[in-house]
Amino acid sequence: MNLTQANIEEIARLARLELSEAEEEEFTRQLNRILGFMERLNRVDTTGVEPTAHVVPLFNVFRPDQTEPSLDPEAVLANAPERDGNFFKVPKVLED
């Protein structure tokens, strides 16, 4: 499939992009090269190759949840510019 400059103009319109004529020509060339590469990849024989999401196996490393003692409020608030009891006092950022 080859894209025309009219296709690129329509894509730009849908994406609400303003492209110059030179940009449209450049994007037409670039996207056609990408599509050509994808066509080459589609011709590769992948029979017997398992589908993967990553080239290397990935494993999530989880640790069991464990309860631990909380931090000491005095140590946590020691460098706070302002505090209100055991809470940080910060400037108001939202209107009522």
N, CA, C and O atoms as a Tinker XYZ file with bonds, in Angstrom:
   384  protein
     1  N      0.849000   -1.183000    0.000000    73     2
     2  CA     0.000000    0.000000    0.000000    64     1     3
     3  C      0.886000    1.235000    0.000000    63     2     4     5
     4  O      1.764000    1.376000    0.852000    81     3
     5  N      0.662000    2.111000   -0.935000    73     3     6
     6  CA     1.384000    3.373000   -0.986000    64     5     7
     7  C      0.451000    4.506000   -0.591000    63     6     8     9
     8  O     -0.679000    4.602000   -1.070000    81     7
     9  N      0.943000    5.347000    0.281000    73     7    10
    10  CA     0.169000    6.521000    0.674000    64     9    11
    11  C      0.440000    7.651000   -0.303000    63    10    12    13
    12  O      1.556000    7.815000   -0.793000    81    11
    13  N     -0.578000    8.408000   -0.570000    73    11    14
    14  CA    -0.417000    9.586000   -1.413000    64    13    15
    15  C     -0.363000   10.818000   -0.525000    63    14    16    17
    16  O     -0.647000   10.755000    0.671000    81    15
    17  N     -0.001000   11.913000   -1.117000    73    15    18
    18  CA     0.021000   13.161000   -0.354000    64    17    19
    19  C     -1.389000   13.515000    0.125000    63    18    20    21
    20  O     -1.550000   14.137000    1.174000    81    19
    21  N     -2.405000   13.122000   -0.641000    73    19    22
    22  CA    -3.791000   13.369000   -0.224000    64    21    23
    23  C     -4.105000   12.563000    1.041000    63    22    24    25
    24  O     -4.826000   13.043000    1.915000    81    23
    25  N     -3.566000   11.335000    1.143000    73    23    26
    26  CA    -3.752000   10.536000    2.366000    64    25    27
    27  C     -3.117000   11.243000    3.559000    63    26    28    29
    28  O     -3.699000   11.307000    4.641000    81    27
    29  N     -1.925000   11.769000    3.346000    73    27    30
    30  CA    -1.216000   12.464000    4.432000    64    29    31
    31  C     -1.986000   13.721000    4.843000    63    30    32    33
    32  O     -2.080000   14.029000    6.031000    81    31
    33  N     -2.535000   14.440000    3.872000    73    31    34
    34  CA    -3.334000   15.627000    4.186000    64    33    35
    35  C     -4.541000   15.236000    5.037000    63    34    36    37
    36  O     -4.886000   15.943000    5.984000    81    35
    37  N     -5.179000   14.121000    4.708000    73    35    38
    38  CA    -6.348000   13.667000    5.468000    64    37    39
    39  C     -5.945000   13.234000    6.878000    63    38    40    41
    40  O     -6.637000   13.545000    7.848000    81    39
    41  N     -4.837000   12.524000    6.987000    73    39    42
    42  CA    -4.345000   12.109000    8.307000    64    41    43
    43  C     -4.023000   13.340000    9.148000    63    42    44    45
    44  O     -4.371000   13.396000   10.327000    81    43
    45  N     -3.361000   14.322000    8.546000    73    43    46
    46  CA    -3.027000   15.550000    9.268000    64    45    47
    47  C     -4.296000   16.281000    9.705000    63    46    48    49
    48  O     -4.361000   16.821000   10.809000    81    47
    49  N     -5.291000   16.293000    8.839000    73    47    50
    50  CA    -6.559000   16.954000    9.179000    64    49    51
    51  C     -7.204000   16.257000   10.374000    63    50    52    53
    52  O     -7.662000   16.914000   11.309000    81    51
    53  N     -7.237000   14.915000   10.338000    73    51    54
    54  CA    -7.840000   14.160000   11.431000    64    53    55
    55  C     -7.074000   14.353000   12.737000    63    54    56    57
    56  O     -7.664000   14.348000   13.816000    81    55
    57  N     -5.752000   14.523000   12.632000    73    55    58
    58  CA    -4.925000   14.729000   13.821000    64    57    59
    59  C     -4.852000   16.202000   14.203000    63    58    60    61
    60  O     -4.201000   16.571000   15.180000    81    59
    61  N     -5.530000   17.039000   13.419000    73    59    62
    62  CA    -5.543000   18.486000   13.642000    64    61    63
    63  C     -4.123000   19.071000   13.630000    63    62    64    65
    64  O     -3.743000   19.871000   14.484000    81    63
    65  N     -3.353000   18.627000   12.607000    73    63    66
    66  CA    -2.003000   19.120000   12.415000    64    65    67
    67  C     -1.971000   20.006000   11.187000    63    66    68    69
    68  O     -2.601000   19.706000   10.173000    81    67
    69  N     -1.245000   21.081000   11.284000    73    67    70
    70  CA    -1.052000   21.939000   10.122000    64    69    71
    71  C      0.337000   21.639000    9.574000    63    70    72    73
    72  O      1.344000   21.905000   10.231000    81    71
    73  N      0.385000   21.087000    8.370000    73    71    74
    74  CA     1.651000   20.726000    7.754000    64    73    75
    75  C      1.877000   21.577000    6.514000    63    74    76    77
    76  O      0.947000   21.877000    5.766000    81    75
    77  N      3.138000   21.960000    6.313000    73    75    78
    78  CA     3.473000   22.662000    5.076000    64    77    79
    79  C      3.525000   21.629000    3.958000    63    78    80    81
    80  O      3.508000   20.425000    4.216000    81    79
    81  N      3.588000   22.096000    2.724000    73    79    82
    82  CA     3.644000   21.172000    1.597000    64    81    83
    83  C      4.925000   20.347000    1.654000    63    82    84    85
    84  O      4.920000   19.164000    1.311000    81    83
    85  N      6.010000   20.961000    2.081000    73    83    86
    86  CA     7.277000   20.230000    2.203000    64    85    87
    87  C      7.171000   19.136000    3.265000    63    86    88    89
    88  O      7.687000   18.034000    3.077000    81    87
    89  N      6.503000   19.439000    4.380000    73    87    90
    90  CA     6.311000   18.431000    5.428000    64    89    91
    91  C      5.428000   17.289000    4.937000    63    90    92    93
    92  O      5.692000   16.123000    5.230000    81    91
    93  N      4.381000   17.627000    4.191000    73    91    94
    94  CA     3.507000   16.591000    3.646000    64    93    95
    95  C      4.284000   15.663000    2.724000    63    94    96    97
    96  O      4.121000   14.444000    2.787000    81    95
    97  N      5.136000   16.236000    1.861000    73    95    98
    98  CA     5.945000   15.417000    0.957000    64    97    99
    99  C      6.912000   14.535000    1.752000    63    98   100   101
   100  O      7.068000   13.352000    1.449000    81    99
   101  N      7.553000   15.106000    2.760000    73    99   102
   102  CA     8.503000   14.350000    3.572000    64   101   103
   103  C      7.796000   13.227000    4.333000    63   102   104   105
   104  O      8.289000   12.099000    4.361000    81   103
   105  N      6.655000   13.519000    4.946000    73   103   106
   106  CA     5.917000   12.495000    5.679000    64   105   107
   107  C      5.395000   11.406000    4.743000    63   106   108   109
   108  O      5.336000   10.237000    5.125000    81   107
   109  N      5.019000   11.782000    3.526000    73   107   110
   110  CA     4.581000   10.787000    2.547000    64   109   111
   111  C      5.722000    9.821000    2.265000    63   110   112   113
   112  O      5.527000    8.606000    2.274000    81   111
   113  N      6.925000   10.363000    2.012000    73   111   114
   114  CA     8.093000    9.502000    1.768000    64   113   115
   115  C      8.391000    8.621000    2.986000    63   114   116   117
   116  O      8.589000    7.413000    2.854000    81   115
   117  N      8.420000    9.239000    4.170000    73   115   118
   118  CA     8.772000    8.495000    5.382000    64   117   119
   119  C      7.768000    7.386000    5.687000    63   118   120   121
   120  O      8.159000    6.255000    5.975000    81   119
   121  N      6.484000    7.706000    5.626000    73   119   122
   122  CA     5.461000    6.704000    5.937000    64   121   123
   123  C      5.439000    5.589000    4.904000    63   122   124   125
   124  O      5.183000    4.436000    5.254000    81   123
   125  N      5.703000    5.906000    3.634000    73   123   126
   126  CA     5.763000    4.862000    2.618000    64   125   127
   127  C      6.962000    3.946000    2.859000    63   126   128   129
   128  O      6.868000    2.740000    2.631000    81   127
   129  N      8.084000    4.497000    3.315000    73   127   130
   130  CA     9.238000    3.658000    3.654000    64   129   131
   131  C      8.907000    2.745000    4.838000    63   130   132   133
   132  O      9.277000    1.571000    4.839000    81   131
   133  N      8.217000    3.278000    5.836000    73   131   134
   134  CA     7.823000    2.463000    7.000000    64   133   135
   135  C      6.881000    1.350000    6.563000    63   134   136   137
   136  O      7.053000    0.199000    6.963000    81   135
   137  N      5.887000    1.686000    5.745000    73   135   138
   138  CA     4.947000    0.667000    5.270000    64   137   139
   139  C      5.655000   -0.386000    4.422000    63   138   140   141
   140  O      5.313000   -1.566000    4.492000    81   139
   141  N      6.639000    0.028000    3.621000    73   139   142
   142  CA     7.419000   -0.924000    2.831000    64   141   143
   143  C      8.186000   -1.878000    3.735000    63   142   144   145
   144  O      8.264000   -3.076000    3.461000    81   143
   145  N      8.745000   -1.351000    4.796000    73   143   146
   146  CA     9.458000   -2.194000    5.747000    64   145   147
   147  C      8.498000   -3.179000    6.405000    63   146   148   149
   148  O      8.841000   -4.348000    6.586000    81   147
   149  N      7.308000   -2.725000    6.763000    73   147   150
   150  CA     6.317000   -3.606000    7.379000    64   149   151
   151  C      5.906000   -4.715000    6.397000    63   150   152   153
   152  O      5.689000   -5.855000    6.808000    81   151
   153  N      5.801000   -4.386000    5.116000    73   151   154
   154  CA     5.473000   -5.409000    4.114000    64   153   155
   155  C      6.576000   -6.462000    4.062000    63   154   156   157
   156  O      6.292000   -7.654000    3.953000    81   155
   157  N      7.838000   -6.025000    4.140000    73   155   158
   158  CA     8.958000   -6.975000    4.160000    64   157   159
   159  C      8.875000   -7.874000    5.385000    63   158   160   161
   160  O      9.109000   -9.079000    5.292000    81   159
   161  N      8.540000   -7.289000    6.540000    73   159   162
   162  CA     8.417000   -8.089000    7.759000    64   161   163
   163  C      7.277000   -9.095000    7.651000    63   162   164   165
   164  O      7.386000  -10.212000    8.156000    81   163
   165  N      6.188000   -8.707000    6.998000    73   163   166
   166  CA     5.047000   -9.613000    6.831000    64   165   167
   167  C      5.403000  -10.819000    5.965000    63   166   168   169
   168  O      4.767000  -11.867000    6.081000    81   167
   169  N      6.413000  -10.689000    5.098000    73   167   170
   170  CA     6.810000  -11.801000    4.232000    64   169   171
   171  C      7.748000  -12.785000    4.941000    63   170   172   173
   172  O      8.007000  -13.865000    4.411000    81   171
   173  N      8.255000  -12.439000    6.112000    73   171   174
   174  CA     9.166000  -13.325000    6.837000    64   173   175
   175  C      8.404000  -14.545000    7.332000    63   174   176   177
   176  O      7.314000  -14.427000    7.890000    81   175
   177  N      8.999000  -15.733000    7.118000    73   175   178
   178  CA     8.371000  -16.983000    7.559000    64   177   179
   179  C      8.554000  -17.121000    9.067000    63   178   180   181
   180  O      9.676000  -17.283000    9.548000    81   179
   181  N      7.463000  -17.059000    9.803000    73   179   182
   182  CA     7.519000  -17.176000   11.259000    64   181   183
   183  C      6.870000  -18.473000   11.738000    63   182   184   185
   184  O      6.453000  -18.580000   12.891000    81   183
   185  N      6.790000  -19.439000   10.856000    73   183   186
   186  CA     6.222000  -20.728000   11.222000    64   185   187
   187  C      7.035000  -21.327000   12.367000    63   186   188   189
   188  O      8.260000  -21.415000   12.286000    81   187
   189  N      6.364000  -21.729000   13.412000    73   187   190
   190  CA     7.035000  -22.349000   14.551000    64   189   191
   191  C      7.646000  -21.364000   15.529000    63   190   192   193
   192  O      8.258000  -21.778000   16.513000    81   191
   193  N      7.496000  -20.082000   15.286000    73   191   194
   194  CA     8.026000  -19.070000   16.208000    64   193   195
   195  C      6.905000  -18.644000   17.133000    63   194   196   197
   196  O      5.845000  -18.203000   16.689000    81   195
   197  N      7.152000  -18.781000   18.423000    73   195   198
   198  CA     6.129000  -18.419000   19.402000    64   197   199
   199  C      5.966000  -16.900000   19.465000    63   198   200   201
   200  O      6.962000  -16.178000   19.465000    81   199
   201  N      4.727000  -16.404000   19.519000    73   199   202
   202  CA     4.525000  -14.965000   19.658000    64   201   203
   203  C      5.077000  -14.482000   20.999000    63   202   204   205
   204  O      4.935000  -15.153000   22.021000    81   203
   205  N      5.703000  -13.319000   20.978000    73   203   206
   206  CA     6.252000  -12.748000   22.207000    64   205   207
   207  C      5.937000  -11.261000   22.256000    63   206   208   209
   208  O      5.676000  -10.628000   21.233000    81   207
   209  N      5.966000  -10.725000   23.457000    73   207   210
   210  CA     5.791000   -9.287000   23.629000    64   209   211
   211  C      7.144000   -8.606000   23.815000    63   210   212   213
   212  O      7.282000   -7.408000   23.568000    81   211
   213  N      8.141000   -9.377000   24.253000    73   211   214
   214  CA     9.488000   -8.851000   24.481000    64   213   215
   215  C     10.502000   -9.844000   23.940000    63   214   216   217
   216  O     10.216000  -11.037000   23.834000    81   215
   217  N     11.674000   -9.357000   23.602000    73   215   218
   218  CA    12.690000  -10.247000   23.062000    64   217   219
   219  C     13.359000  -11.081000   24.146000    63   218   220   221
   220  O     13.934000  -12.131000   23.857000    81   219
   221  N     13.287000  -10.622000   25.385000    73   219   222
   222  CA    13.832000  -11.387000   26.499000    64   221   223
   223  C     12.700000  -11.674000   27.479000    63   222   224   225
   224  O     11.777000  -10.869000   27.606000    81   223
   225  N     12.756000  -12.806000   28.170000    73   223   226
   226  CA    11.679000  -13.083000   29.127000    64   225   227
   227  C     11.718000  -12.112000   30.302000    63   226   228   229
   228  O     12.779000  -11.829000   30.858000    81   227
   229  N     10.551000  -11.613000   30.664000    73   227   230
   230  CA    10.435000  -10.687000   31.786000    64   229   231
   231  C      9.608000  -11.339000   32.881000    63   230   232   233
   232  O      8.614000  -12.013000   32.611000    81   231
   233  N     10.030000  -11.129000   34.108000    73   231   234
   234  CA     9.302000  -11.652000   35.245000    64   233   235
   235  C      9.123000  -10.553000   36.263000    63   234   236   237
   236  O     10.063000   -9.814000   36.554000    81   235
   237  N      7.933000  -10.438000   36.803000    73   235   238
   238  CA     7.703000   -9.487000   37.883000    64   237   239
   239  C      8.285000  -10.066000   39.169000    63   238   240   241
   240  O      8.103000  -11.241000   39.485000    81   239
   241  N      8.973000   -9.227000   39.880000    73   239   242
   242  CA     9.549000   -9.663000   41.144000    64   241   243
   243  C      8.721000   -9.023000   42.248000    63   242   244   245
   244  O      8.828000   -7.825000   42.513000    81   243
   245  N      7.911000   -9.828000   42.874000    73   243   246
   246  CA     7.056000   -9.336000   43.941000    64   245   247
   247  C      7.582000   -9.836000   45.271000    63   246   248   249
   248  O      8.163000  -10.918000   45.360000    81   247
   249  N      7.378000   -9.052000   46.282000    73   247   250
   250  CA     7.699000   -9.503000   47.634000    64   249   251
   251  C      6.392000   -9.594000   48.388000    63   250   252   253
   252  O      5.441000   -8.881000   48.070000    81   251
   253  N      6.331000  -10.447000   49.367000    73   251   254
   254  CA     5.082000  -10.536000   50.135000    64   253   255
   255  C      4.851000   -9.250000   50.931000    63   254   256   257
   256  O      5.795000   -8.636000   51.427000    81   255
   257  N      3.591000   -8.858000   51.043000    73   255   258
   258  CA     3.261000   -7.697000   51.857000    64   257   259
   259  C      3.538000   -8.019000   53.317000    63   258   260   261
   260  O      3.139000   -9.066000   53.827000    81   259
   261  N      4.217000   -7.112000   53.966000    73   259   262
   262  CA     4.512000   -7.288000   55.383000    64   261   263
   263  C      4.245000   -5.962000   56.085000    63   262   264   265
   264  O      4.625000   -4.897000   55.599000    81   263
   265  N      3.598000   -6.046000   57.215000    73   263   266
   266  CA     3.385000   -4.830000   57.989000    64   265   267
   267  C      4.664000   -4.510000   58.754000    63   266   268   269
   268  O      5.332000   -5.395000   59.287000    81   267
   269  N      4.976000   -3.246000   58.789000    73   267   270
   270  CA     6.158000   -2.777000   59.502000    64   269   271
   271  C      5.765000   -1.563000   60.312000    63   270   272   273
   272  O      4.759000   -0.920000   60.010000    81   271
   273  N      6.525000   -1.239000   61.321000    73   271   274
   274  CA     6.191000   -0.060000   62.115000    64   273   275
   275  C      6.264000    1.206000   61.265000    63   274   276   277
   276  O      7.103000    1.322000   60.372000    81   275
   277  N      5.380000    2.145000   61.555000    73   275   278
   278  CA     5.379000    3.414000   60.840000    64   277   279
   279  C      6.573000    4.257000   61.274000    63   278   280   281
   280  O      7.193000    4.014000   62.310000    81   279
   281  N      6.871000    5.252000   60.449000    73   279   282
   282  CA     7.937000    6.174000   60.805000    64   281   283
   283  C      7.495000    7.040000   61.982000    63   282   284   285
   284  O      6.304000    7.290000   62.165000    81   283
   285  N      8.441000    7.483000   62.760000    73   283   286
   286  CA     8.159000    8.359000   63.888000    64   285   287
   287  C      7.733000    9.724000   63.358000    63   286   288   289
   288  O      8.497000   10.350000   62.623000    81   287
   289  N      6.532000   10.211000   63.707000    73   287   290
   290  CA     6.059000   11.501000   63.188000    64   289   291
   291  C      7.018000   12.646000   63.475000    63   290   292   293
   292  O      7.171000   13.533000   62.635000    81   291
   293  N      7.656000   12.655000   64.612000    73   291   294
   294  CA     8.583000   13.745000   64.933000    64   293   295
   295  C      9.777000   13.742000   63.985000    63   294   296   297
   296  O     10.228000   14.803000   63.553000    81   295
   297  N     10.292000   12.562000   63.660000    73   295   298
   298  CA    11.428000   12.475000   62.737000    64   297   299
   299  C     11.012000   12.889000   61.328000    63   298   300   301
   300  O     11.761000   13.571000   60.629000    81   299
   301  N      9.823000   12.477000   60.920000    73   299   302
   302  CA     9.341000   12.803000   59.584000    64   301   303
   303  C      9.117000   14.306000   59.443000    63   302   304   305
   304  O      9.467000   14.894000   58.419000    81   303
   305  N      8.537000   14.925000   60.462000    73   303   306
   306  CA     8.183000   16.343000   60.388000    64   305   307
   307  C      9.293000   17.268000   60.889000    63   306   308   309
   308  O      9.087000   18.479000   60.971000    81   307
   309  N     10.444000   16.732000   61.218000    73   307   310
   310  CA    11.522000   17.537000   61.797000    64   309   311
   311  C     11.941000   18.693000   60.889000    63   310   312   313
   312  O     12.252000   19.775000   61.386000    81   311
   313  N     11.956000   18.491000   59.590000    73   311   314
   314  CA    12.403000   19.541000   58.659000    64   313   315
   315  C     11.249000   20.218000   57.922000    63   314   316   317
   316  O     11.481000   20.972000   56.977000    81   315
   317  N     10.024000   19.963000   58.336000    73   315   318
   318  CA     8.876000   20.581000   57.673000    64   317   319
   319  C      8.876000   22.079000   57.955000    63   318   320   321
   320  O      9.051000   22.492000   59.102000    81   319
   321  N      8.682000   22.902000   56.916000    73   319   322
   322  CA     8.627000   24.348000   57.149000    64   321   323
   323  C      7.491000   24.741000   58.080000    63   322   324   325
   324  O      7.643000   25.614000   58.935000    81   323
   325  N      6.345000   24.081000   57.901000    73   323   326
   326  CA     5.198000   24.330000   58.783000    64   325   327
   327  C      4.489000   23.013000   59.022000    63   326   328   329
   328  O      4.470000   22.138000   58.156000    81   327
   329  N      3.913000   22.879000   60.191000    73   327   330
   330  CA     3.152000   21.676000   60.492000    64   329   331
   331  C      1.939000   22.034000   61.316000    63   330   332   333
   332  O      1.880000   23.085000   61.955000    81   331
   333  N      0.969000   21.132000   61.287000    73   331   334
   334  CA    -0.240000   21.288000   62.077000    64   333   335
   335  C     -0.439000   19.948000   62.773000    63   334   336   337
   336  O     -1.002000   19.022000   62.189000    81   335
   337  N      0.011000   19.841000   63.992000    73   335   338
   338  CA    -0.023000   18.562000   64.700000    64   337   339
   339  C      0.941000   17.592000   64.041000    63   338   340   341
   340  O      2.130000   17.882000   63.907000    81   339
   341  N      0.427000   16.439000   63.629000    73   339   342
   342  CA     1.263000   15.447000   62.955000    64   341   343
   343  C      1.119000   15.500000   61.431000    63   342   344   345
   344  O      1.312000   14.492000   60.752000    81   343
   345  N      0.779000   16.677000   60.895000    73   343   346
   346  CA     0.570000   16.819000   59.459000    64   345   347
   347  C      1.440000   17.941000   58.912000    63   346   348   349
   348  O      1.757000   18.899000   59.617000    81   347
   349  N      1.827000   17.809000   57.627000    73   347   350
   350  CA     2.501000   18.899000   56.927000    64   349   351
   351  C      1.469000   19.977000   56.635000    63   350   352   353
   352  O      0.347000   19.666000   56.235000    81   351
   353  N      1.831000   21.232000   56.827000    73   351   354
   354  CA     0.944000   22.325000   56.489000    64   353   355
   355  C      1.477000   22.924000   55.200000    63   354   356   357
   356  O      2.633000   23.340000   55.123000    81   355
   357  N      0.613000   22.963000   54.184000    73   355   358
   358  CA     1.028000   23.456000   52.868000    64   357   359
   359  C      0.067000   24.538000   52.424000    63   358   360   361
   360  O     -1.054000   24.620000   52.926000    81   359
   361  N      0.499000   25.381000   51.476000    73   359   362
   362  CA    -0.406000   26.426000   50.971000    64   361   363
   363  C     -1.606000   25.813000   50.271000    63   362   364   365
   364  O     -1.499000   24.752000   49.656000    81   363
   365  N     -2.735000   26.475000   50.364000    73   363   366
   366  CA    -3.956000   26.033000   49.723000    64   365   367
   367  C     -3.799000   26.180000   48.211000    63   366   368   369
   368  O     -3.380000   27.233000   47.729000    81   367
   369  N     -4.136000   25.124000   47.460000    73   367   370
   370  CA    -4.002000   25.184000   46.005000    64   369   371
   371  C     -5.337000   25.032000   45.279000    63   370   372   373
   372  O     -5.406000   25.264000   44.072000    81   371
   373  N     -6.386000   24.651000   45.981000    73   371   374
   374  CA    -7.703000   24.486000   45.355000    64   373   375
   375  C     -8.672000   25.471000   45.972000    63   374   376   377
   376  O     -8.589000   25.800000   47.155000    81   375
   377  N     -9.591000   25.932000   45.142000    73   375   378
   378  CA   -10.617000   26.840000   45.618000    64   377   379
   379  C    -11.736000   26.029000   46.253000    63   378   380   381
   380  O    -11.912000   24.850000   45.945000    81   379
   381  N    -12.488000   26.665000   47.138000    73   379   382
   382  CA   -13.641000   25.990000   47.759000    64   381   383
   383  C    -14.763000   25.845000   46.785000    63   382   384
   384  O    -15.813000   25.302000   47.128000    81   383
